[in-house]
Amino acid sequence: TFLASKTVMGLLFAIAAAGYVWAKGSTLANGAGIVMIGAGLGFLAPNLWLSSAISKRKELIKNGLPDTLDMMVISVESGLGLDAALLRVGEEMKKVHPTLSEEMQLVTLESQMGIPRNEALGNLSTRTGLDEVRSLVAIINQAERFGTSIAKALRNQSDALRVKRRQAAEERAQKTTVKLMA
């Protein structure tokens, strides 16, 4: 579908460029160049859309991670196992953070299909491509390997992510005053 959209957009941009060339009455060499540039821009347009969608999805997941970890801490401390906590949090966060909820449900489905939990969490890390998720997966795997409290590890990770999110917001606020002055 993506490659088809690239082809269709390339053709549409080429046709639009050809219409522009025809309306302007340009020479053949200039017209061919403009049509080729139009086709190239059309071919690259879906890539720009895709990179924008990826960055938006990453931002949504990053913003929902501290809240989701808090819910996981509560679930694990109340006696649920990690798999049950992932399932419960995935269901509970559907309305608040739907993208992260979807990822949590995918981890649960992979675990239910027989994929080991550490591998399912690794797949989550690969799918999201976020350093925060990668460190979370490493902390969970390390806590399981060494037998330490998963709830405590999740709480520490949640606090660190919340501080990081607050610092990023403060940084954006500082940049706003500079932009207003310019």
C-alpha positions, 0 to 999 in steps of 0.5 A: 500500500505504501509503495502504491501510494508513492507511485500514485503520488509521483504520477499525480505530482508529475501530471500536475507539473505537466499541466503547469508546464503546458500552461506556461508554455515552457521549452521541452528541456525545462518542461521535462525537468519540471515534470521530473522534479514534480514526480520526485517530490510526489514520490517523496511525499508519502515518506514525509507523511510517514515520518510525521506519523511515526514521530507523533506516535512516538510522542503519544507513547512517550507521554503515556508511559509514566501514567501506564507505569503507575497503573502497572505499579498499582496492579503489581502491588495489589497482587497481580503478576506482570502478565496480568498487570500488562493485560489489565493496564492495556484494557484500562488505558484504552481511552486515555492512551490508546496507542500505548494500550494497543502496544501493551495488548500486543505484548499480552497477545504475544505472551499468550501465543507462547512467545517468552515475555522477555522476547515479547517485551523486546518486540515492544521495544523494537516496535516503538523505537523509544529509548524509554521503552528500551530501558523499561524492558531492560529493567523488567528483564533485569528485575526478573533475572535477579529476583528483585521487586518488579513493582519497585523497579517500575516505580523508579522508572515511572518517577524518572520518566515523569521527571524527564517529561517535566524537564522537557516541558520546562525546556519548551517553555524556556524556548517559547520566551525566546521565540516570542522575543524574536 
